[in-house]
Amino acid sequence: HNSLITSIAKMDKTPLKMFELAVSCINTEEPPKDNTVYLSKRDLFAFFNVSDNDKHSRFKQAVEKMQKQAFFQIKEEQGKGCKFKRIVPIPYVEWTDYNDEVKIEFHREIMPYLINLKKNFTQHALSDIAELNSKYSIILYRWLSMQYNQY
């Protein structure tokens, strides 16, 4: 869905990668009934290739930044004109300092778009995205993957 791709462009690299990682956890065959996915902090740190003592505070900052930056503006053509939606995709994130699990809850309104996007376009590997060094390379990679998978 093109409007998701362009909305994703408003995020910085780290929040964008975190968002991609969370979306990759959605099972499109059986989407979570409560719109919630679970990640391990160990996997997150490995994905971002961080192992220093400051990783927990950087993780917290990345979550905060993702929630501030991640919003989607969706424009849908309708009979008389256009309908506009603005959705914050991840309104709730929960973790503790003593457990490995991170709970990420997607907004119910964004789930159909993410499921559709994942089913149709995002057959790209997360390992590829992990290697990309700028938000623009991630966005371009996603867009090129979308174009490639349409044919």
N, C-alpha and C positions, 0 to 999 in steps of 0.2 A: 504494500500500500504506500504510494508515493508520499502521502502526507506524513506518514510515520518517519520515512527516511529523512524528509526535510526537517521535521521536528527534532529528530535525533541530533541534527547538526548543531543544535544550540548547546549541547553538553561539551564539557572539557574531556580530555582523553581518559583520565582515571574513572570519573563517574560513568562515562560511556562504556568503558570496558566492564565495569561492575554491572551496569544495566544489561549488557549483552550476556554476561555470565548468568545473571538471574533469569533472563528470558530463555536461555538454553536449558534451564531446568524444567521448563513447562513441557509436560507430556501432551502432545497435540491429539493423540488417540484418546486419552482419558484426562482432560484438563482437570486440575484440582478443583473440587467443589467449593472450597473456601477461598479460592484464588491465591493460595499460599504455597510457596516453595521453600525448601530448606537447603541451605548451603553449609558447608563446614568452613570454619575460619582457616583451617589448615589448607583446604583447597583454594580459598581466596588468596592466601599469602603465597601459595605456590604459583597460582595463576599470574600474580603480579610480581613474582620472583623477589619477594622481600623476606629477609630473615633477621633484620636488626632489632634492637631493643625497642625502637620507637614504632614498630609496626602496628601496635594496637591503637595508638593515638592517631596514626595516619589513616587507619581503617575507619575510625570514628569520623574523622574529617571528610573522608571520601564519601561516606554514607550521607553526611549532612549536605555536602556539595551536590551529590546526586539528587537528593530530594528537593533542593532549591532549583537546580537547573533542569531537571527532567520534567518537561510538560509537553503535551502534544496538542497542537492546534489542528483540528480536522475539519475540512471543508467538504460538505457533501452536496452535490447537485440535487435540487428538488424541482418539482413542477414550476413553481413561481419564481424560484431563485436559488439561493444557497442556504444551507443550514450550517452553522458553525458550532463546533464543540471544542472545549479546552479541558484537557484531562491531565491530572497529576497521576502518572502510572503507578508509582510505588508510595502510597501514603503511610505505610507502616513497616518499620524494620525493628526487630527485637533481637538482642543478644545479651549474654552475661560475660563477665570477665573470668568465670570459672568453668564454662562449658564451651565446646567446640561449635555448637550449632547456632546458625544465624537464620532467623525466620524472616522471610520477605513476603509481604502481602501486596498483590497487585490490585489496583482499583477494578471493580467489576465491569466498568464501562470500557476499559482498555483491553480486557481479555480477548474478546472476539477479534480485534485487530491484530493482537500479538499472535494468536493462534493461526489466523489467516496468513500473516506475514511469515511465520515460521514454517507453515506447511508448504507455502508456494515459493518462497524465495531464499530462505536462509539455510541452504544446504552447505554453507561454508563452515570450515572447522574453527572452533574456538582457539585452537593452538595457533592458527594463522593470525587471528586478531590479537592474541597475546603478544605476538612479535612486532606488531605495528607500533610506530613511535609517535604518531600524532593523531589528533581527532579527525583530521581531514583524510588521512590514509585509511582510517577505519570506515569513514562515511563513504569514500570512493570505493573501497573494497566491497562494502555492502551493496552499493548501487550497481556496481559492475556484476556482482553475483546475481542480483535481481534481474538485470538485463540478460545475462547469460542463461539463466534458468527459464526464461520465458520462451526460449527457442529450442 
